[in-house]
Amino acid sequence: MRGVFAVDDPHGPRWAVALELLATGKPFQLGQVTFRRLDPQTVEAAVASSWQLKNVTEERARSDFDAARARVDALVREDAEFEGAIDGSTIQYVLIDDHEIGSVAICRLRDDDLVWTGTRPT
């Protein structure tokens, strides 16, 4: 995502800045996932689709979500600072078609169901 603080590695001083941004309600990007606090109980994890919008299928969307959830789960388990920044919040996952000048939500993961936004790709 353009204009969002990005980190490549969840360690070191840039990681500390990213977590501070999250704590103050500002987004940061780690790899293909952009984290932002929506409210005191909710953090959104916007996952950049690995496919162009017209090529997104349920299977491809689930694969992107699975990879993002595995990364977030590992961060929560292995990084006390990240766990503290999340602070027990629910993490909502949304798959996005990320353009250089903006992004469009493709679908959301609710429980284990995909909820498509707008017209579902075929």
ROSE-4610 file (N, C-alpha, C; in Angstrom, 1 decimal, always signed):
// ROSE-4610
residu = [M/M/M/R/R/R/G/G/G/V/V/V/F/F/F/A/A/A/V/V/V/D/D/D/D/D/D/P/P/P/H/H/H/G/G/G/P/P/P/R/R/R/W/W/W/A/A/A/V/V/V/A/A/A/L/L/L/E/E/E/L/L/L/L/L/L/A/A/A/T/T/T/G/G/G/K/K/K/P/P/P/F/F/F/Q/Q/Q/L/L/L/G/G/G/Q/Q/Q/V/V/V/T/T/T/F/F/F/R/R/R/R/R/R/L/L/L/D/D/D/P/P/P/Q/Q/Q/T/T/T/V/V/V/E/E/E/A/A/A/A/A/A/V/V/V/A/A/A/S/S/S/S/S/S/W/W/W/Q/Q/Q/L/L/L/K/K/K/N/N/N/V/V/V/T/T/T/E/E/E/E/E/E/R/R/R/A/A/A/R/R/R/S/S/S/D/D/D/F/F/F/D/D/D/A/A/A/A/A/A/R/R/R/A/A/A/R/R/R/V/V/V/D/D/D/A/A/A/L/L/L/V/V/V/R/R/R/E/E/E/D/D/D/A/A/A/E/E/E/F/F/F/E/E/E/G/G/G/A/A/A/I/I/I/D/D/D/G/G/G/S/S/S/T/T/T/I/I/I/Q/Q/Q/Y/Y/Y/V/V/V/L/L/L/I/I/I/D/D/D/D/D/D/H/H/H/E/E/E/I/I/I/G/G/G/S/S/S/V/V/V/A/A/A/I/I/I/C/C/C/R/R/R/L/L/L/R/R/R/D/D/D/D/D/D/D/D/D/L/L/L/V/V/V/W/W/W/T/T/T/G/G/G/T/T/T/R/R/R/P/P/P/T/T/T]
num = [1/1/1/2/2/2/3/3/3/4/4/4/5/5/5/6/6/6/7/7/7/8/8/8/9/9/9/10/10/10/11/11/11/12/12/12/13/13/13/14/14/14/15/15/15/16/16/16/17/17/17/18/18/18/19/19/19/20/20/20/21/21/21/22/22/22/23/23/23/24/24/24/25/25/25/26/26/26/27/27/27/28/28/28/29/29/29/30/30/30/31/31/31/32/32/32/33/33/33/34/34/34/35/35/35/36/36/36/37/37/37/38/38/38/39/39/39/40/40/40/41/41/41/42/42/42/43/43/43/44/44/44/45/45/45/46/46/46/47/47/47/48/48/48/49/49/49/50/50/50/51/51/51/52/52/52/53/53/53/54/54/54/55/55/55/56/56/56/57/57/57/58/58/58/59/59/59/60/60/60/61/61/61/62/62/62/63/63/63/64/64/64/65/65/65/66/66/66/67/67/67/68/68/68/69/69/69/70/70/70/71/71/71/72/72/72/73/73/73/74/74/74/75/75/75/76/76/76/77/77/77/78/78/78/79/79/79/80/80/80/81/81/81/82/82/82/83/83/83/84/84/84/85/85/85/86/86/86/87/87/87/88/88/88/89/89/89/90/90/90/91/91/91/92/92/92/93/93/93/94/94/94/95/95/95/96/96/96/97/97/97/98/98/98/99/99/99/100/100/100/101/101/101/102/102/102/103/103/103/104/104/104/105/105/105/106/106/106/107/107/107/108/108/108/109/109/109/110/110/110/111/111/111/112/112/112/113/113/113/114/114/114/115/115/115/116/116/116/117/117/117/118/118/118/119/119/119/120/120/120/121/121/121/122/122/122]
x = [+0.8/+0.0/+0.9/+0.5/+1.3/+1.1/+2.2/+2.1/+2.0/+2.1/+2.0/+3.5/+3.8/+5.1/+5.3/+6.3/+6.6/+7.8/+7.7/+8.8/+9.0/+10.2/+10.5/+10.7/+11.1/+11.5/+10.9/+10.2/+9.6/+10.7/+11.7/+12.8/+13.4/+14.0/+14.8/+14.0/+14.7/+14.1/+12.9/+12.9/+11.8/+10.5/+10.7/+9.6/+9.0/+9.8/+9.3/+8.5/+8.9/+8.2/+6.8/+6.8/+5.6/+4.6/+5.1/+4.2/+3.7/+4.5/+4.0/+2.9/+3.1/+2.1/+0.8/+0.8/-0.4/-1.0/-0.2/-0.8/-1.5/-1.0/-1.6/-2.6/-3.0/-4.1/-3.7/-2.4/-1.9/-1.5/-1.6/-1.3/+0.2/+0.6/+1.9/+1.8/+2.7/+2.7/+3.9/+3.6/+4.7/+4.4/+5.3/+5.1/+3.9/+3.0/+1.8/+0.6/+0.8/-0.2/-0.1/-1.2/-1.2/-2.1/-1.5/-2.2/-2.7/-4.0/-4.5/-5.5/-5.5/-6.5/-7.7/-8.8/-10.1/-10.8/-10.7/-11.3/-10.5/-10.8/-10.0/-10.0/-11.0/-11.1/-10.8/-10.5/-10.3/-9.1/-8.3/-7.2/-7.6/-7.4/-7.7/-6.3/-6.3/-5.2/-5.6/-5.2/-5.5/-4.5/-4.9/-4.0/-4.0/-2.8/-2.7/-2.9/-3.8/-4.0/-2.8/-2.5/-1.4/-1.8/-3.1/-3.7/-4.4/-4.5/-5.3/-6.7/-7.5/-8.9/-9.6/-9.5/-10.2/-9.8/-8.7/-8.2/-8.4/-9.1/-9.2/-10.4/-10.1/-11.1/-11.2/-12.2/-12.3/-11.0/-10.5/-9.3/-8.1/-8.0/-6.9/-7.0/-8.2/-8.4/-8.1/-8.6/-8.3/-6.8/-6.1/-4.6/-4.0/-4.4/-3.8/-4.1/-5.4/-5.8/-5.0/-4.9/-4.2/-2.7/-2.0/-0.7/-0.6/-1.5/-1.5/-1.8/-2.8/-3.2/-2.0/-1.3/-0.1/+0.9/+1.2/+2.2/+1.7/+0.5/+0.0/+0.0/-0.4/-0.4/+1.1/+2.0/+3.4/+3.9/+3.5/+3.9/+3.3/+2.1/+1.4/+2.2/+2.5/+3.2/+4.6/+5.3/+6.8/+7.3/+6.4/+6.8/+5.9/+6.4/+5.7/+5.3/+6.1/+5.7/+4.5/+4.5/+3.4/+2.1/+2.3/+1.1/+0.6/+1.5/+1.1/+0.4/+0.9/+0.3/-1.1/-1.3/-2.6/-3.5/-3.0/-3.7/-5.0/-5.0/-6.2/-7.3/-7.0/-8.0/-8.3/-9.5/-9.9/-9.2/-8.7/-8.1/-9.1/-9.5/-10.3/-9.5/-9.7/-8.9/-9.8/-9.1/-9.8/-8.7/-9.2/-8.3/-8.5/-7.4/-7.6/-6.8/-7.3/-6.6/-5.9/-4.6/-3.7/-3.1/-3.5/-2.9/-2.0/-1.1/-0.2/-0.9/-2.0/-2.7/-3.9/-4.2/-5.3/-5.5/-6.6/-6.9/-8.4/-8.8/-10.2/-10.4/-11.4/-11.6/-12.3/-11.8/-12.3/-13.2/-12.8/-13.6/-13.1/-13.9/-13.5/-13.6/-12.9/-12.9/-13.7/-14.9/-15.7/-15.8/-15.3/-15.2/-14.3/-14.9/-14.2/-14.9/-15.8/-16.5/-15.9/-15.9/-15.6/-16.8/-16.8/-17.8/-17.3/-17.9/-17.4/-18.0/-17.2/-17.6/-17.9/-19.0/-19.3/-19.6/-19.2/-19.4/-18.3/-18.7/-17.7/-17.1/-15.7/-15.0/-15.4/-15.4/-15.8/-14.5]
y = [-1.2/+0.0/+1.2/+2.1/+3.4/+4.3/+4.9/+5.8/+5.2/+3.9/+3.2/+2.8/+3.0/+2.6/+1.1/+0.7/-0.7/-1.3/-2.5/-3.2/-4.5/-5.0/-6.3/-7.4/-6.9/-7.9/-7.5/-8.5/-8.1/-8.1/-7.3/-7.2/-5.8/-5.3/-4.1/-2.8/-1.7/-0.4/-0.1/-0.5/-0.3/-1.0/-2.2/-3.0/-2.3/-1.7/-1.0/+0.2/+0.9/+2.0/+1.5/+0.4/-0.2/-0.5/-1.1/-1.4/-0.1/+0.9/+2.2/+2.8/+2.7/+3.2/+2.5/+1.1/+0.4/+0.8/+1.0/+1.5/+2.8/+3.7/+5.0/+5.1/+3.9/+3.9/+4.1/+4.1/+4.2/+2.9/+2.7/+1.4/+1.2/+0.0/-0.4/-1.7/-1.9/-3.1/-4.0/-5.3/-6.3/-7.3/-7.3/-8.2/-7.8/-8.8/-8.6/-8.2/-8.0/-7.7/-6.3/-5.5/-4.2/-4.2/-3.9/-3.9/-2.5/-2.4/-1.1/-1.4/-0.6/-0.7/+0.0/-0.8/-0.2/+0.4/-0.2/+0.3/-0.4/-0.1/-0.7/-2.2/-2.8/-4.3/-5.0/-4.2/-4.8/-4.3/-5.3/-4.9/-5.6/-4.8/-5.3/-5.7/-6.9/-7.4/-7.4/-6.4/-6.4/-7.1/-8.2/-9.1/-8.8/-8.4/-8.1/-9.5/-9.5/-10.7/-11.1/-12.3/-12.7/-12.9/-12.6/-12.7/-11.4/-11.2/-10.1/-10.3/-9.3/-9.4/-10.4/-10.3/-11.2/-12.7/-13.0/-14.3/-14.9/-14.1/-14.6/-15.6/-16.7/-17.8/-18.0/-18.8/-19.1/-19.8/-20.7/-21.5/-20.5/-19.6/-18.7/-17.7/-17.2/-16.3/-17.0/-18.3/-19.0/-19.3/-19.5/-19.7/-18.4/-17.3/-16.0/-15.8/-16.0/-15.9/-16.8/-18.1/-19.1/-18.6/-18.1/-17.7/-16.5/-15.6/-14.4/-14.8/-15.7/-16.1/-16.9/-17.7/-18.4/-17.4/-16.4/-15.4/-14.6/-14.2/-13.5/-14.4/-15.6/-16.6/-16.8/-16.9/-17.0/-15.7/-14.6/-13.3/-13.3/-13.6/-13.6/-14.6/-15.8/-16.8/-16.4/-15.8/-15.6/-14.2/-13.2/-11.8/-11.1/-11.0/-10.5/-9.0/-8.3/-6.9/-6.8/-7.7/-7.7/-8.2/-9.2/-9.7/-8.5/-7.7/-6.6/-5.5/-5.3/-4.3/-4.7/-6.0/-6.5/-6.5/-6.8/-6.7/-7.4/-8.7/-9.5/-9.1/-8.2/-7.7/-8.9/-8.8/-9.7/-9.2/-10.1/-9.7/-10.1/-9.0/-9.2/-9.2/-10.2/-10.4/-9.9/-9.1/-8.7/-8.9/-9.5/-9.7/-8.5/-7.9/-6.7/-6.8/-6.1/-6.0/-4.7/-4.7/-3.6/-3.0/-1.7/-0.9/+0.0/+0.6/+1.6/+2.8/+3.1/+4.4/+4.1/+2.9/+2.5/+1.0/+0.7/-0.8/-0.9/-2.2/-2.5/-3.8/-3.8/-5.1/-6.1/-7.3/-8.4/-9.2/-9.7/-10.5/-10.4/-10.8/-10.8/-12.2/-12.5/-13.8/-13.7/-14.3/-14.3/-15.7/-15.9/-17.3/-18.0/-19.0/-19.6/-19.5/-18.5/-18.2/-17.0/-17.1/-15.9/-15.1/-13.8/-12.9/-12.0/-12.1/-11.4/-10.0/-9.0/-7.6/-7.3/-6.6/-6.3/-7.6/-7.6/-8.7/-9.7/-10.9/-12.0/-12.3/-12.4/-12.8/-14.2/-14.4/-15.7/-16.5]
z = [+0.0/+0.0/+0.0/-0.8/-0.9/+0.3/+0.8/+1.9/+3.2/+3.3/+4.6/+5.0/+6.3/+6.8/+6.6/+6.0/+5.7/+6.4/+6.9/+7.5/+6.8/+6.7/+6.1/+7.1/+8.3/+9.3/+10.7/+11.3/+12.6/+13.8/+13.6/+14.6/+14.5/+15.5/+15.4/+15.6/+15.3/+15.6/+14.6/+13.4/+12.5/+13.0/+13.5/+14.0/+15.2/+16.1/+17.2/+16.8/+15.7/+15.2/+14.6/+13.9/+13.4/+14.5/+15.6/+16.7/+17.4/+17.4/+18.0/+17.1/+15.8/+14.9/+15.1/+15.2/+15.5/+16.8/+17.8/+19.1/+19.0/+18.1/+18.0/+16.9/+16.3/+15.3/+13.9/+13.7/+12.3/+11.7/+10.4/+9.8/+9.6/+9.4/+9.0/+8.2/+7.3/+6.4/+6.7/+6.8/+7.0/+5.9/+4.9/+3.8/+3.0/+2.8/+2.1/+3.0/+4.3/+5.2/+5.8/+5.7/+6.3/+7.6/+8.7/+10.0/+10.3/+10.8/+11.3/+12.4/+13.4/+14.5/+14.0/+14.0/+13.7/+14.9/+16.0/+17.3/+18.4/+19.7/+20.8/+20.8/+20.2/+20.3/+19.0/+17.9/+16.6/+15.8/+15.3/+14.4/+13.0/+12.0/+10.6/+10.0/+9.4/+8.6/+7.2/+6.4/+5.0/+4.2/+3.6/+2.9/+1.4/+0.8/-0.6/-1.4/-2.2/-3.0/-3.9/-4.0/-4.8/-6.3/-6.5/-7.9/-8.2/-9.5/-10.0/-9.7/-9.5/-9.2/-10.0/-11.3/-12.2/-12.1/-11.4/-11.3/-9.9/-9.0/-7.6/-7.6/-7.0/-6.8/-5.3/-4.9/-3.5/-3.0/-3.8/-3.4/-3.3/-4.2/-4.1/-3.0/-2.7/-1.6/-0.3/-0.1/+1.1/+1.3/+0.2/+0.3/+0.8/+0.3/+0.8/+2.2/+2.6/+4.0/+4.9/+4.5/+5.3/+5.5/+4.5/+4.7/+5.6/+5.5/+6.4/+7.8/+8.0/+9.4/+10.0/+9.3/+9.8/+10.3/+9.5/+9.8/+11.1/+11.2/+12.4/+13.6/+13.4/+14.6/+15.1/+14.2/+14.6/+15.3/+14.8/+15.5/+16.9/+17.1/+18.4/+19.3/+18.8/+19.7/+20.0/+19.1/+19.2/+19.5/+19.4/+19.6/+20.7/+21.9/+23.0/+22.7/+22.0/+21.7/+20.8/+19.8/+18.9/+19.6/+20.4/+21.2/+22.1/+22.7/+23.5/+22.7/+21.5/+20.6/+20.1/+19.9/+19.6/+20.8/+21.9/+23.2/+23.3/+22.8/+22.9/+21.9/+21.0/+20.0/+19.0/+18.5/+17.4/+16.1/+15.3/+14.1/+13.0/+12.2/+11.1/+9.8/+9.0/+7.7/+6.5/+5.7/+4.4/+3.3/+2.2/+1.0/+0.1/-0.3/-1.1/-2.4/-3.4/-4.7/-4.5/-4.3/-4.0/-5.3/-5.5/-6.6/-6.0/-6.8/-6.3/-5.8/-6.3/-5.9/-5.0/-4.6/-3.8/-3.7/-3.0/-2.9/-2.9/-3.3/-3.3/-2.5/-1.6/-0.9/-1.8/-1.7/-2.5/-1.7/-0.5/+0.4/+1.8/+2.7/+4.1/+4.6/+5.6/+6.3/+7.6/+7.7/+8.9/+9.4/+10.6/+11.1/+10.0/+9.3/+8.3/+6.9/+6.9/+5.6/+4.9/+3.6/+2.8/+2.5/+2.8/+2.5/+1.4/+0.2/-1.0/-0.9/-1.3/-1.4/-2.8/-3.1/-4.5/-5.3/-6.5/-7.4/-7.2/-6.9/-6.8/-8.1/-8.1/-9.3/-9.7/-11.0/-11.6/-11.9]
